[in-house]
Amino acid sequence: MNTLHKKAFGGLLLLALAMAALLFIPAGTLDYWQAWTFLAVYFASSLALTLYLVKKDPKLLERRMRGGPTAEKEPVQKIIMTFASLGFIGLLLLPALDHRFGWSHMTPHVALAGDALVAMGWLAIYFVFRENSFTAATIELAPGQRVISTGPYALVRHPMYAGALVMLAGIPVALGSWWGVLIIVAVIPALIWRLFDEEKFLARNLSGYVEYQNRVRYRLIPRVW
């Protein structure tokens, strides 16, 4: 196992521990089956995707590991990613508090539907990674980067954001919290802001991107927006 693989799997383990802490400590109990099920679905999916990148596209794996507010070069993206990171924390923290204090009630089959959304979001991201090896975690151009217009990119200009949005919407539902769904309202503006800023960057710096924008009119949802 080389250094990149150790860093990737080590980072995944640290993320799992951090997310577990954000769920079980505020919940005040380990008797929280929705959290256990969500963590199993989330990390089984992310592990499978990591193994795929290890085997098929280690360069993309390396690019994906350089993410978060501190990795961004532009100040506006640092701000956007700070809001996005806080929103992701809220998607775990609020449902955990909801479970502890019983603010809302959700039937088990609805929570399991949330897990299905999480898995579907990961699956969409897999199709994006399979089609586009340039999907860095930061807004930048990789050497030799070109416009990708096939696969999911033939339907919408930002299929990874679309998949991520499905996943994020599924998280509070999977955790059994109706109140947690409200966090999505706070996360969506940050995602849209990042999307617009990324399009401006690509239009300025990536040859052929403006023509691609003219061909593919929809950003996130086919025939809607």
Secondary structure as UniProt FT lines:
FT   HELIX           3..27
FT   HELIX           33..56
FT   HELIX           58..64
FT   HELIX           69..71
FT   HELIX           75..101
FT   HELIX           108..131
FT   TURN            133..134
FT   TURN            143..144
FT   HELIX           151..154
FT   HELIX           159..174
FT   TURN            175..176
FT   HELIX           179..181
FT   HELIX           182..205
FT   TURN            207..208
FT   HELIX           209..215
FT   TURN            222..224
//
